[in-house]
């Protein structure tokens, strides 16, 4: 079974992504430049 995971920079996304992806299957990053530093956290969430 595969699950979707969403990474977005949309600050308003929290209001609708919970409905689409559940509580833990998405992450909102406020600045796309921070993405490389968040990759480890995102990977950990996907593999646990």
PDB file of N, CA, C and O in Angstrom:
ATOM      1  N   UNK A   1       0.842  -1.178   0.000  1.00  0.00           N
ATOM      2  CA  UNK A   1       0.000   0.000   0.000  1.00  0.00           C
ATOM      3  C   UNK A   1       0.890   1.245   0.000  1.00  0.00           C
ATOM      4  O   UNK A   1       1.847   1.325   0.771  1.00  0.00           O
ATOM      5  N   UNK A   2       0.588   2.182  -0.835  1.00  0.00           N
ATOM      6  CA  UNK A   2       1.317   3.441  -0.870  1.00  0.00           C
ATOM      7  C   UNK A   2       0.477   4.552  -0.255  1.00  0.00           C
ATOM      8  O   UNK A   2      -0.753   4.535  -0.307  1.00  0.00           O
ATOM      9  N   UNK A   3       1.170   5.502   0.319  1.00  0.00           N
ATOM     10  CA  UNK A   3       0.519   6.658   0.935  1.00  0.00           C
ATOM     11  C   UNK A   3       1.108   7.917   0.324  1.00  0.00           C
ATOM     12  O   UNK A   3       2.295   7.974   0.004  1.00  0.00           O
ATOM     13  N   UNK A   4       0.284   8.895   0.172  1.00  0.00           N
ATOM     14  CA  UNK A   4       0.750  10.188  -0.329  1.00  0.00           C
ATOM     15  C   UNK A   4       1.277  11.038   0.818  1.00  0.00           C
ATOM     16  O   UNK A   4       0.834  10.909   1.959  1.00  0.00           O
ATOM     17  N   UNK A   5       2.220  11.899   0.500  1.00  0.00           N
ATOM     18  CA  UNK A   5       2.756  12.852   1.463  1.00  0.00           C
ATOM     19  C   UNK A   5       2.917  14.168   0.723  1.00  0.00           C
ATOM     20  O   UNK A   5       3.406  14.192  -0.406  1.00  0.00           O
ATOM     21  N   UNK A   6       2.514  15.244   1.343  1.00  0.00           N
ATOM     22  CA  UNK A   6       2.539  16.555   0.705  1.00  0.00           C
ATOM     23  C   UNK A   6       3.548  17.469   1.390  1.00  0.00           C
ATOM     24  O   UNK A   6       3.590  17.552   2.617  1.00  0.00           O
ATOM     25  N   UNK A   7       4.352  18.145   0.596  1.00  0.00           N
ATOM     26  CA  UNK A   7       5.252  19.189   1.061  1.00  0.00           C
ATOM     27  C   UNK A   7       4.798  20.472   0.376  1.00  0.00           C
ATOM     28  O   UNK A   7       4.716  20.520  -0.851  1.00  0.00           O
ATOM     29  N   UNK A   8       4.506  21.504   1.146  1.00  0.00           N
ATOM     30  CA  UNK A   8       4.015  22.746   0.554  1.00  0.00           C
ATOM     31  C   UNK A   8       4.624  23.968   1.240  1.00  0.00           C
ATOM     32  O   UNK A   8       5.107  23.895   2.370  1.00  0.00           O
ATOM     33  N   UNK A   9       4.586  25.069   0.538  1.00  0.00           N
ATOM     34  CA  UNK A   9       4.992  26.343   1.124  1.00  0.00           C
ATOM     35  C   UNK A   9       3.782  27.249   1.329  1.00  0.00           C
ATOM     36  O   UNK A   9       3.929  28.408   1.719  1.00  0.00           O
ATOM     37  N   UNK A  10       2.595  26.725   1.070  1.00  0.00           N
ATOM     38  CA  UNK A  10       1.345  27.475   1.249  1.00  0.00           C
ATOM     39  C   UNK A  10       1.028  27.588   2.738  1.00  0.00           C
ATOM     40  O   UNK A  10       0.670  26.593   3.368  1.00  0.00           O
ATOM     41  N   UNK A  11       1.153  28.761   3.296  1.00  0.00           N
ATOM     42  CA  UNK A  11       0.937  28.969   4.729  1.00  0.00           C
ATOM     43  C   UNK A  11      -0.502  28.724   5.148  1.00  0.00           C
ATOM     44  O   UNK A  11      -0.762  28.495   6.329  1.00  0.00           O
ATOM     45  N   UNK A  12      -1.430  28.765   4.227  1.00  0.00           N
ATOM     46  CA  UNK A  12      -2.838  28.510   4.521  1.00  0.00           C
ATOM     47  C   UNK A  12      -3.200  27.036   4.364  1.00  0.00           C
ATOM     48  O   UNK A  12      -4.344  26.655   4.608  1.00  0.00           O
ATOM     49  N   UNK A  13      -2.270  26.227   3.971  1.00  0.00           N
ATOM     50  CA  UNK A  13      -2.550  24.829   3.628  1.00  0.00           C
ATOM     51  C   UNK A  13      -2.999  23.984   4.810  1.00  0.00           C
ATOM     52  O   UNK A  13      -3.724  23.005   4.628  1.00  0.00           O
ATOM     53  N   UNK A  14      -2.587  24.340   6.000  1.00  0.00           N
ATOM     54  CA  UNK A  14      -2.967  23.550   7.166  1.00  0.00           C
ATOM     55  C   UNK A  14      -4.462  23.392   7.319  1.00  0.00           C
ATOM     56  O   UNK A  14      -4.931  22.390   7.859  1.00  0.00           O
ATOM     57  N   UNK A  15      -5.210  24.362   6.855  1.00  0.00           N
ATOM     58  CA  UNK A  15      -6.664  24.309   6.999  1.00  0.00           C
ATOM     59  C   UNK A  15      -7.311  23.257   6.107  1.00  0.00           C
ATOM     60  O   UNK A  15      -8.369  22.731   6.453  1.00  0.00           O
ATOM     61  N   UNK A  16      -6.712  22.941   4.984  1.00  0.00           N
ATOM     62  CA  UNK A  16      -7.320  21.946   4.095  1.00  0.00           C
ATOM     63  C   UNK A  16      -6.508  20.667   3.938  1.00  0.00           C
ATOM     64  O   UNK A  16      -7.068  19.628   3.589  1.00  0.00           O
ATOM     65  N   UNK A  17      -5.212  20.716   4.186  1.00  0.00           N
ATOM     66  CA  UNK A  17      -4.406  19.505   4.017  1.00  0.00           C
ATOM     67  C   UNK A  17      -4.719  18.444   5.060  1.00  0.00           C
ATOM     68  O   UNK A  17      -4.565  17.256   4.778  1.00  0.00           O
ATOM     69  N   UNK A  18      -5.155  18.832   6.256  1.00  0.00           N
ATOM     70  CA  UNK A  18      -5.549  17.838   7.258  1.00  0.00           C
ATOM     71  C   UNK A  18      -6.682  16.979   6.724  1.00  0.00           C
ATOM     72  O   UNK A  18      -6.730  15.777   6.986  1.00  0.00           O
ATOM     73  N   UNK A  19      -7.583  17.580   5.986  1.00  0.00           N
ATOM     74  CA  UNK A  19      -8.700  16.828   5.403  1.00  0.00           C
ATOM     75  C   UNK A  19      -8.231  15.920   4.278  1.00  0.00           C
ATOM     76  O   UNK A  19      -8.767  14.827   4.096  1.00  0.00           O
ATOM     77  N   UNK A  20      -7.243  16.360   3.530  1.00  0.00           N
ATOM     78  CA  UNK A  20      -6.768  15.594   2.378  1.00  0.00           C
ATOM     79  C   UNK A  20      -5.741  14.525   2.743  1.00  0.00           C
ATOM     80  O   UNK A  20      -5.749  13.432   2.177  1.00  0.00           O
ATOM     81  N   UNK A  21      -4.850  14.845   3.698  1.00  0.00           N
ATOM     82  CA  UNK A  21      -3.726  13.956   4.000  1.00  0.00           C
ATOM     83  C   UNK A  21      -3.705  13.428   5.425  1.00  0.00           C
ATOM     84  O   UNK A  21      -2.826  12.637   5.766  1.00  0.00           O
ATOM     85  N   UNK A  22      -4.635  13.836   6.260  1.00  0.00           N
ATOM     86  CA  UNK A  22      -4.606  13.433   7.657  1.00  0.00           C
ATOM     87  C   UNK A  22      -3.685  14.341   8.451  1.00  0.00           C
ATOM     88  O   UNK A  22      -3.132  15.306   7.923  1.00  0.00           O
ATOM     89  N   UNK A  23      -3.530  14.021   9.717  1.00  0.00           N
ATOM     90  CA  UNK A  23      -2.750  14.873  10.625  1.00  0.00           C
ATOM     91  C   UNK A  23      -1.244  14.852  10.357  1.00  0.00           C
ATOM     92  O   UNK A  23      -0.563  15.840  10.632  1.00  0.00           O
ATOM     93  N   UNK A  24      -0.719  13.766   9.833  1.00  0.00           N
ATOM     94  CA  UNK A  24       0.741  13.618   9.767  1.00  0.00           C
ATOM     95  C   UNK A  24       1.314  13.438   8.374  1.00  0.00           C
ATOM     96  O   UNK A  24       2.529  13.286   8.239  1.00  0.00           O
ATOM     97  N   UNK A  25       0.502  13.449   7.342  1.00  0.00           N
ATOM     98  CA  UNK A  25       0.996  13.166   5.999  1.00  0.00           C
ATOM     99  C   UNK A  25       1.263  14.402   5.165  1.00  0.00           C
ATOM    100  O   UNK A  25       1.183  14.365   3.937  1.00  0.00           O
ATOM    101  N   UNK A  26       1.576  15.478   5.827  1.00  0.00           N
ATOM    102  CA  UNK A  26       1.952  16.689   5.113  1.00  0.00           C
ATOM    103  C   UNK A  26       2.845  17.538   6.003  1.00  0.00           C
ATOM    104  O   UNK A  26       2.884  17.364   7.221  1.00  0.00           O
ATOM    105  N   UNK A  27       3.555  18.450   5.376  1.00  0.00           N
ATOM    106  CA  UNK A  27       4.385  19.403   6.111  1.00  0.00           C
ATOM    107  C   UNK A  27       4.317  20.737   5.380  1.00  0.00           C
ATOM    108  O   UNK A  27       4.353  20.798   4.151  1.00  0.00           O
ATOM    109  N   UNK A  28       4.219  21.794   6.159  1.00  0.00           N
ATOM    110  CA  UNK A  28       4.216  23.149   5.604  1.00  0.00           C
ATOM    111  C   UNK A  28       5.566  23.767   5.942  1.00  0.00           C
ATOM    112  O   UNK A  28       5.954  23.859   7.106  1.00  0.00           O
ATOM    113  N   UNK A  29       6.264  24.184   4.911  1.00  0.00           N
ATOM    114  CA  UNK A  29       7.562  24.839   5.079  1.00  0.00           C
ATOM    115  C   UNK A  29       7.381  26.298   4.682  1.00  0.00           C
ATOM    116  O   UNK A  29       6.969  26.598   3.561  1.00  0.00           O
ATOM    117  N   UNK A  30       7.688  27.195   5.601  1.00  0.00           N
ATOM    118  CA  UNK A  30       7.410  28.615   5.358  1.00  0.00           C
ATOM    119  C   UNK A  30       8.373  29.276   4.382  1.00  0.00           C
ATOM    120  O   UNK A  30       8.114  30.379   3.902  1.00  0.00           O
ATOM    121  N   UNK A  31       9.472  28.613   4.088  1.00  0.00           N
ATOM    122  CA  UNK A  31      10.458  29.168   3.148  1.00  0.00           C
ATOM    123  C   UNK A  31      11.097  28.008   2.394  1.00  0.00           C
ATOM    124  O   UNK A  31      11.719  27.139   3.005  1.00  0.00           O
ATOM    125  N   UNK A  32      10.953  27.989   1.103  1.00  0.00           N
ATOM    126  CA  UNK A  32      11.458  26.870   0.296  1.00  0.00           C
ATOM    127  C   UNK A  32      12.971  26.680   0.481  1.00  0.00           C
ATOM    128  O   UNK A  32      13.484  25.581   0.266  1.00  0.00           O
ATOM    129  N   UNK A  33      13.672  27.716   0.867  1.00  0.00           N
ATOM    130  CA  UNK A  33      15.122  27.588   1.102  1.00  0.00           C
ATOM    131  C   UNK A  33      15.422  26.692   2.300  1.00  0.00           C
ATOM    132  O   UNK A  33      16.546  26.209   2.440  1.00  0.00           O
ATOM    133  N   UNK A  34      14.436  26.463   3.164  1.00  0.00           N
ATOM    134  CA  UNK A  34      14.622  25.600   4.333  1.00  0.00           C
ATOM    135  C   UNK A  34      14.447  24.123   4.001  1.00  0.00           C
ATOM    136  O   UNK A  34      14.769  23.261   4.819  1.00  0.00           O
ATOM    137  N   UNK A  35      13.943  23.827   2.819  1.00  0.00           N
ATOM    138  CA  UNK A  35      13.675  22.438   2.449  1.00  0.00           C
ATOM    139  C   UNK A  35      14.889  21.520   2.599  1.00  0.00           C
ATOM    140  O   UNK A  35      14.745  20.443   3.177  1.00  0.00           O
ATOM    141  N   UNK A  36      16.058  21.883   2.116  1.00  0.00           N
ATOM    142  CA  UNK A  36      17.198  20.967   2.282  1.00  0.00           C
ATOM    143  C   UNK A  36      17.477  20.613   3.748  1.00  0.00           C
ATOM    144  O   UNK A  36      17.891  19.491   4.038  1.00  0.00           O
ATOM    145  N   UNK A  37      17.261  21.533   4.651  1.00  0.00           N
ATOM    146  CA  UNK A  37      17.496  21.269   6.071  1.00  0.00           C
ATOM    147  C   UNK A  37      16.394  20.425   6.697  1.00  0.00           C
ATOM    148  O   UNK A  37      16.602  19.833   7.756  1.00  0.00           O
ATOM    149  N   UNK A  38      15.237  20.360   6.070  1.00  0.00           N
ATOM    150  CA  UNK A  38      14.097  19.615   6.618  1.00  0.00           C
ATOM    151  C   UNK A  38      13.984  18.209   6.038  1.00  0.00           C
ATOM    152  O   UNK A  38      13.152  17.423   6.492  1.00  0.00           O
ATOM    153  N   UNK A  39      14.799  17.886   5.054  1.00  0.00           N
ATOM    154  CA  UNK A  39      14.707  16.584   4.383  1.00  0.00           C
ATOM    155  C   UNK A  39      14.839  15.427   5.372  1.00  0.00           C
ATOM    156  O   UNK A  39      14.094  14.453   5.265  1.00  0.00           O
ATOM    157  N   UNK A  40      15.751  15.503   6.316  1.00  0.00           N
ATOM    158  CA  UNK A  40      15.925  14.426   7.290  1.00  0.00           C
ATOM    159  C   UNK A  40      14.658  14.218   8.099  1.00  0.00           C
ATOM    160  O   UNK A  40      14.234  13.081   8.300  1.00  0.00           O
ATOM    161  N   UNK A  41      14.053  15.291   8.561  1.00  0.00           N
ATOM    162  CA  UNK A  41      12.799  15.195   9.313  1.00  0.00           C
ATOM    163  C   UNK A  41      11.685  14.577   8.471  1.00  0.00           C
ATOM    164  O   UNK A  41      10.934  13.723   8.941  1.00  0.00           O
ATOM    165  N   UNK A  42      11.593  15.018   7.230  1.00  0.00           N
ATOM    166  CA  UNK A  42      10.561  14.506   6.327  1.00  0.00           C
ATOM    167  C   UNK A  42      10.788  13.016   6.082  1.00  0.00           C
ATOM    168  O   UNK A  42       9.837  12.236   6.126  1.00  0.00           O
ATOM    169  N   UNK A  43      12.006  12.619   5.831  1.00  0.00           N
ATOM    170  CA  UNK A  43      12.312  11.208   5.608  1.00  0.00           C
ATOM    171  C   UNK A  43      11.943  10.379   6.834  1.00  0.00           C
ATOM    172  O   UNK A  43      11.371   9.298   6.695  1.00  0.00           O
ATOM    173  N   UNK A  44      12.257  10.862   8.018  1.00  0.00           N
ATOM    174  CA  UNK A  44      11.941  10.168   9.256  1.00  0.00           C
ATOM    175  C   UNK A  44      10.426   9.968   9.385  1.00  0.00           C
ATOM    176  O   UNK A  44       9.970   8.897   9.785  1.00  0.00           O
ATOM    177  N   UNK A  45       9.671  10.975   9.054  1.00  0.00           N
ATOM    178  CA  UNK A  45       8.206  10.871   9.131  1.00  0.00           C
ATOM    179  C   UNK A  45       7.667   9.841   8.149  1.00  0.00           C
ATOM    180  O   UNK A  45       6.686   9.152   8.429  1.00  0.00           O
ATOM    181  N   UNK A  46       8.314   9.744   7.006  1.00  0.00           N
ATOM    182  CA  UNK A  46       7.847   8.804   5.985  1.00  0.00           C
ATOM    183  C   UNK A  46       8.203   7.352   6.298  1.00  0.00           C
ATOM    184  O   UNK A  46       7.535   6.433   5.824  1.00  0.00           O
ATOM    185  N   UNK A  47       9.232   7.145   7.080  1.00  0.00           N
ATOM    186  CA  UNK A  47       9.721   5.782   7.285  1.00  0.00           C
ATOM    187  C   UNK A  47       9.402   5.220   8.667  1.00  0.00           C
ATOM    188  O   UNK A  47       9.798   4.094   8.968  1.00  0.00           O
ATOM    189  N   UNK A  48       8.707   5.960   9.505  1.00  0.00           N
ATOM    190  CA  UNK A  48       8.360   5.421  10.828  1.00  0.00           C
ATOM    191  C   UNK A  48       6.888   5.157  10.939  1.00  0.00           C
ATOM    192  O   UNK A  48       6.419   4.703  11.983  1.00  0.00           O
TER     193      UNK A  48
END
